[in-house]
Amino acid sequence: MSVLGRIAETARLMVGMPDYDTYCRHLADHHPERTPMTRAEFFRDRQQARYGSGGGRCC
């Protein structure tokens, strides 16, 4: 991975957004029997995991 790619990946992780391409590589390497989520499904899944069902708190 290039330096810019690493910087972009780090920035996404800092704001809580895992990288879709990394997810796909992990799935292919460790769970080849599973079908990967689409990019949109992955985004919604990660958003749901981070923020839950909307019943969040302020602090």
Secondary structure by P-SEA (a helix, b strand, c coil): ccaaaaaaaaaaaaaccccaaaaaaaaaacccccccccaaaaaaaaaaaaccccccccc
